[in-house]
Amino acid sequence: MTKNKLVVGAHLSIAGGYEQAIIKGEEIGCTALQIFTKSSRQWAAKPITSEQATLFKTTLDNSSCKIALAHASYLINIGTADDELRHKSIVALQEELARCHTLGIPYLVLHPGTFTQSTIEESLHNASQALTEVLTYDTGNTMILLENTAGQGSSLGSTFEQLAIIAKNISPRSRIGFCFDTCHAFAAGYSFTTQEQYTKMWDNFDDLLGLQHLKAFHCNDSVKELGSKVDRHEHIGKGKIGIEAFALLMNDPRFFDIPKILETPKSETDLKDDIMNITTLKNLLR
């Protein structure tokens, strides 16, 4: 990744070919992008051919997009106590990592799962064990980024403390990083809309997780209020978080070259909302 260059972009569709996400990203001013390497709502997927992988990597190398991230399937639940779902999740996560390796993608963003059939403590342990099992057999170098959640329903990972418990019990720890979602953090109860709150939150993150392990951002405003535990994304500056929090983030030198990915509302066929939100973020630079 090129240093001293703003790395910002959006989650983009791979419809028509993996390289199409890069082409679309370049058209709207992305210097980073995120994709699903397969359907996020299905377990099965067609193998990635060598031709598809080569075209994706060549297109990325020749574009203004400096990095591509992948997001894991929403079906994966590494915190589950259900044996069948646990097995399917581990196999699916191994496949996701293999697909990232084929495409040359360095980061795979993953939701930690849910605790519907066990206690939170048991599910955090299950998540650590599942990730250790996956990484024991995976020989690639793609890093799994645990994403903080909004705390909606029985989801794991809404607090820095929960993420820390999962991460510290994983081996090898070097394959685990974090993706910070602004909407999720706000909905979970983390306020960072003033300089004082912003500083306090990141000091807390550093103490529990280590800023050196922060590898990506999902930049989303929130439809719902602070602490609502409702995961509803909104356009930048048009939700309950407000524009000042994003100005603080965009002008924090510690995070300048960490990828900032939009997951804001948009049409499947029209990228004008992505253009609007990318422009908003870029205009916050002072």
N, C-alpha and C positions, 0 to 999 in steps of 0.2 A: 504494500500500500504506500502510495506517495505521501511523504510527510509534508506538512504545511500546506495542505490542500483540503478545503472543506469537502467532507465525504458525506453526502446526503442523497437520499433517493426514496424509493417506494417499493412496496410489494407489487410485483407485476406478473401477469399471466404468461404461461408458456404455451398457450394455444397457438398452433401452427409450427411449433418447434421451440426447443429450449433457447435458441439464439434470438427468438423474437422478443423475449423479455428484455434483452440487452438493447436491441434496436429501438424498441419503444422507450426504454429508459433514456437512451441518448437523445431521442427526439424531444423529451420533456426536461432535459437538463440534469439528469441524474449523474452522480459520480459514484453511486453505490446502488445496489438493488437486492431485493429478496425474492425468492421463488419457492414454490412447492416443486419438488422433483417428481411428484406423482400426485394423484388425487388425494386431497386431504381428508376425504370422507370414505375412502375405500382401503381395504387391507392390501389387495393385490395390485400389481403394477407390471406393465411390460418392461422388460430389460432395456437399459439404455445401450444403444448400439455404439460401436467405436466411431462411426461416422457422425452420429449426433453429438458425442462427447467432443470430438475434434472440432466440429463446427462451433460449438458453444465456447470452447476455450479460445479458439482463434478469433471469434467475434469479440469476446471480452478483451483479449489482449490488444485488439485494434480499435477499441472504443475509449470514450472518456470515462467509462465506469471502471473504477479501480478495484472494486471488490464485489463479489456476489455471495450472499448468504442464502441458506436454505432454512425453511421452517418445517419441522416434523409434522406428521399427520396428527390431527386432533383425536384420532381413535386411540392412540398410544396412551396407556395409563401405567406408568412404572410404580405408582404407589399402591396399586390394587392388592387386595388380599385374596382375590379370586384366582385360583391356580391357572385356569384356562386362559383368562384374560391376561394374566401376568406372562404366560408363555408366548401368547400372540404378540404382546407388546414388546417383549425382548427380541423376538425374531424380526418384528417390523422395524425396530430401532436399529438393529444390526444391518438390515437392508437399507435403511435411510442413510446410514454412515457409508455403506458401500457405494451408494449412488452419488453421494457427495464426493467421495474419493475419485470415482470415475469422471466426474465433471470438474474436478479440481477446486471444489468449494471448501474453504477453510473452517467455516462455522455452521453448525446446525442448531437452530433455536428449538428448545423443547419445553413444553409445559410439564410441571412435575407430577401431575395426576390428581387423583381424588382419594378420599378416605371413607367411602360409603359403607364399607363392610368391616371397618376396623377403626381404632382410635387414631388420632393425628400422629401420635408418637410411633405407633406401629407402622403407619403408612410412610412416615419419613424414613424409618428403618428399611421398609420394603423398597423405597425408591433408591436408597444408597446401594442396597444389595443388588438390585436389578442393573443399575448403571455399572457397578463393579463387574458383574457377570458379562455385560455387553462389551466393556472395554478390555476385559481379559482376553477375549477372542478376536477383537477387531485390531487389525494390524496397520490401519491407516493413520493419518495424523489430523483428521478433522476434529475440531474441538466442539464438545457439546456445551451450548450456552443455556443454562437454566433461566427461564424467564419468570420474573415475579408476576403473581396473579392478583386479581381484584378481590379475592376472597369470597367470590360468589358461590353459593351452595356449599359443597364439600371440597372445593378445590384446595390443593396444597400450594405452599409457596407464596402466600400473600404477605409474609413478613420476612425481614432480613434474617431473623433468628431461625425460622424454618429452613430457609435456603442454606444457612450456615451448617445446620445439623446434617442436611443431605450431603453437602459438599465435603465436609470434614471426614466422613466415613466412606468416601469413595477412593478406590485405588485403580489406576494412578490418578492422583489429584491434578496432575498437570494437564489432563485432557478435559477439565471442567472449568468453564468460565460462566459469565452472567450477561444476560440481556435485560436492560432496565426499560420497562414500559411505563411511560408517564401517566397514561390513563389508569392503568392497573394500580400503580402506586398511590395515586390520589384517591381512587375509589377504596383502596385498602386502609386509608387513613393517614397517609404521609402528605403533609402540607409542605410545599416548597415554592410558594408564591411570593415570598419576600426574601430579601438577602439573608436575614437572620434564620428563617426557616430552612432555606436552601442549604446554607452552610451546616446547620445542625444535622440535617438529613444525610448529607454526604459524609460528614464526620462519622455518623452512626454506621453508614454503609462500609466505610473504610475500616472501622474497628471490627465489624463482624465478618465482612466478606473480602475486604482488600480491594482498593481501587485498581490495583494492577490486574485483577481478574475481570474487570468490566470491559467487555469487548464489543458491545453493540447497544444501541438505543432503538426503541420503538417510540416514535414521537406522535402522540395522539392526545388531543384534548378530550375532556370527559363530558358526556351529556348529563351525568348525575353528579350529585354533591359530594364533597369530601366525606370519606368514610361510608359511602352508600353501599359498598361491596357489589355494585352493579357494573358489569363490563360493557359499557356503551361508548364507542369512540365518536369523537366529534372533530370538525375541522379546527385547525390550529387557531387559537385566539377567539373561537366562537363558542366555547364551552365554559364549564365551571372552573377550570384551571386558570384560564386567562393568559394573556399574551406575555406578561412580565416574567412568568416562570420560564417560558421558552426563551426569552431574551437572556435570562441568567444562564441557561444551559448552553445556548449558542455562543455565548461570549466567555465561557469558561475555558481557559487555555488547556486545562487538563484533558478536556474531552474533544478538542477541535478536530483531531483526525480519527476519532472513533466513529464508525458508520452510524448515521441517524436515518432510520427507515420509517417512512409514513405507512400507517395502516388505517388511514382516515377514510370516511365514506366516499364511494365513487361508483360510477356506472361501469359495467363490464366492458363497454365498448368505447367510452369517452374518457379521455385522460385529463380533461380540463381541470377537474378537482385536484388531481395530483400536481398539475402545473401551478395552480393557485397556492396550494399548501407549501410546495417547495419554494416558491417565490416569497411567501410570507416568512419562512425560516431564514432564507438568505438575506432578506431585508432587515432582519433583526441584528445582523452583525454591525458592530460599532467601530 
